[in-house]
């Protein structure tokens, strides 16, 4: 069958697909242009894509033979799953594999924001490190502080495990509460969102992007936080109202933030890069050699299994497609 791969994959993963199918690959880092996607998809039965590819009805209408969409990543807000399901197209993703890596990134942002790591690095490079003084360039302690986790899924729980090593008090708010054994293991307490925002020294976001979570953190929520608190986002950019966050950071509503994702990524809200009290990463939450390679392998496996007509390991709409048959 004919397969379109819209991202640069490790050669060994690409060859794995090529053993069974005819592959049209994209061997570059910048995202595939929309016009090229629309042109290349017309005769394909398989598609391996990622978050930079908007797979909507326009794309699907150009691909009458398409059977499987294998998404390289966990999030799928860029995929029109309903439209794919109506056409009998399987949609898959790569959950679980990036849990620990993303948790590492979230905790790295907590530490970097609190201890002013990026700002300090810049000052040293610019020759501003001329002497040591007791109260110069002070940050905030992380050890023993209160961590508020919004979204206690796999990644939220992994962050909680790291926080225990820093003797942090862990409170959380989640759509689904953990079992008592899970709360005991993590030493975490479920609280209403308002309580979390008022009590946490660090608020870290680990929710999917849905209509309910879009702008979950707006002006009301930021104003509930302590003026000494930090907001960390490694989830999805639109979960935070970025313009409101810029204003809050400027005005001292909260002390700082650490962001790996952005509302209109890769574009940033004006003023964000002017602030010293925010750490900015280029969406690298899962960016380790091990994790990104395993994500590629999982996406390829999903694609190959689906093209064989079997149930892919991580199919998001399998039950719905079976009901249509």
Residue pairs with C-beta under 8 A, 6 or more apart in sequence:
1 21
1 22
1 45
1 46
1 67
1 307
2 21
2 22
2 24
2 43
2 44
2 45
2 46
2 65
3 17
3 21
3 22
3 23
3 24
3 44
3 45
3 46
3 47
3 48
3 303
3 307
4 24
4 37
4 40
4 41
4 44
4 46
4 47
4 48
4 49
5 14
5 17
5 23
5 24
5 25
5 26
5 48
6 26
6 31
6 32
6 37
6 47
6 48
6 49
6 50
6 52
6 53
7 26
7 32
7 48
7 49
7 50
7 52
7 72
8 26
8 27
8 28
8 29
9 25
9 48
9 296
9 300
10 293
10 296
13 293
13 296
13 297
13 300
14 23
14 25
16 297
16 300
16 304
17 23
17 48
17 300
17 303
17 304
20 304
20 307
21 46
21 304
21 307
24 40
24 44
26 32
31 52
31 53
32 52
32 53
34 54
37 53
37 59
38 58
38 59
38 62
41 47
41 59
41 62
41 63
41 66
42 62
42 63
43 65
44 63
44 65
44 66
45 65
45 66
45 67
45 68
45 307
46 66
46 67
46 68
46 70
46 303
46 306
46 307
47 55
47 63
47 66
47 68
47 69
47 70
48 70
48 72
48 299
48 300
48 303
49 55
49 69
49 70
49 71
49 72
50 71
50 72
50 73
51 71
51 73
51 75
51 78
52 78
53 78
54 78
55 69
55 78
55 79
55 80
55 84
56 80
56 83
57 80
57 83
60 66
60 80
60 83
60 84
60 87
60 89
66 87
66 89
67 88
67 89
67 90
67 306
67 307
68 89
68 90
68 91
68 92
68 302
68 303
68 306
68 307
68 312
69 79
69 84
69 89
69 90
69 91
69 92
70 92
70 299
70 300
70 302
70 303
70 306
70 312
71 79
71 91
71 92
71 93
71 94
71 299
72 94
72 295
72 296
72 299
73 93
73 94
73 286
73 295
74 93
74 94
74 95
74 98
75 93
75 208
75 209
75 236
76 91
76 93
76 316
77 208
77 209
77 236
79 91
81 91
81 316
81 317
84 90
84 91
84 317
85 91
85 317
85 320
85 321
85 324
88 321
88 324
89 321
90 306
90 312
90 315
90 317
90 318
90 321
91 315
91 316
91 317
92 299
92 302
92 303
92 306
92 312
92 313
92 314
92 315
92 316
93 302
93 314
93 316
94 295
94 298
94 299
94 302
94 314
95 154
95 314
96 154
97 291
97 294
97 295
97 298
98 285
98 286
98 291
98 295
99 154
99 155
99 158
100 158
101 285
101 286
101 287
101 288
101 290
101 291
102 155
102 158
102 234
102 285
102 286
103 155
103 158
103 159
103 161
103 162
104 162
105 234
105 260
105 281
105 284
105 285
105 286
105 287
106 155
106 159
106 204
106 206
106 232
106 234
106 260
106 285
107 159
107 162
107 163
109 232
109 234
109 258
109 259
109 260
109 279
109 281
110 142
110 147
110 202
110 204
110 230
110 232
110 258
111 117
111 142
112 118
112 258
112 279
113 230
113 232
113 256
113 257
113 258
113 277
113 278
113 279
114 139
114 140
114 141
114 142
114 202
114 230
114 256
115 139
115 140
115 142
116 137
116 139
116 276
117 279
118 279
119 137
119 276
120 137
123 129
123 137
140 201
140 228
140 230
140 255
142 166
142 168
142 202
143 166
143 167
143 168
144 166
144 167
144 168
144 169
145 166
145 168
145 169
145 201
145 202
146 168
146 169
146 170
146 171
146 199
146 200
146 201
146 202
147 159
147 160
147 163
147 168
147 169
147 170
147 171
147 200
147 201
147 202
147 204
148 171
148 172
148 173
148 196
148 197
148 199
148 200
148 202
148 203
148 204
149 156
149 159
149 160
149 170
149 171
149 172
149 173
149 174
149 188
149 204
149 206
150 156
150 172
150 173
150 174
150 193
150 196
150 203
150 204
150 205
150 206
150 207
150 216
151 173
151 174
151 175
151 205
151 206
151 207
151 208
151 235
152 160
152 172
152 173
152 174
152 176
152 177
152 178
152 188
152 190
152 206
153 174
153 206
155 206
155 234
156 172
156 174
156 204
156 206
157 178
157 182
157 186
159 204
159 206
160 170
160 172
160 186
160 188
161 186
163 170
164 170
164 186
164 187
170 186
170 187
170 188
170 189
171 188
171 189
171 190
171 191
171 195
171 196
171 199
171 200
172 178
172 188
172 189
172 190
172 191
172 196
173 190
173 191
173 192
173 193
173 196
174 190
175 207
177 183
177 190
178 186
178 188
178 190
182 188
183 189
183 190
191 199
193 221
194 224
196 203
197 203
197 221
197 224
197 225
198 224
198 225
198 226
200 225
200 226
200 229
201 226
201 228
201 229
201 230
202 229
202 230
202 232
203 217
203 225
203 229
203 230
203 231
203 232
204 232
204 233
204 234
205 216
205 217
205 231
205 232
205 233
205 234
205 235
205 239
205 240
206 234
206 235
207 213
207 216
207 235
207 236
207 239
208 235
208 236
209 235
209 236
209 238
209 239
213 236
213 239
214 238
214 239
215 238
215 239
215 240
215 241
216 239
216 240
217 231
217 233
217 239
217 240
217 241
217 244
217 245
218 241
218 244
219 241
219 244
219 247
219 248
222 231
222 244
222 245
222 248
222 253
222 254
223 248
223 253
225 231
225 253
225 254
226 254
227 252
227 253
227 254
227 255
228 254
228 255
229 254
229 255
230 254
230 255
230 256
230 257
230 258
231 240
231 245
231 254
231 256
231 257
231 258
232 257
232 258
232 259
233 239
233 240
233 257
233 258
233 259
233 260
233 261
234 260
234 261
234 285
235 261
236 261
237 259
237 261
237 262
237 263
237 264
237 265
238 263
240 259
240 263
241 263
242 262
242 263
242 264
242 268
242 269
242 272
243 269
245 257
245 269
245 272
246 269
246 270
246 271
246 272
246 275
247 253
248 254
249 256
249 257
249 275
249 277
249 278
250 271
250 275
255 277
256 277
256 278
256 279
257 277
257 278
257 279
258 278
258 279
258 281
259 278
259 279
259 280
259 281
260 281
260 282
260 283
260 284
260 285
261 283
261 285
262 268
262 269
262 283
263 269
265 283
266 282
266 283
268 280
272 278
272 280
273 280
286 292
286 295
298 313
298 314
301 312
301 313
302 312
302 313
302 314
302 315
303 312
305 311
305 312
305 313
306 312
306 315
311 318
312 318
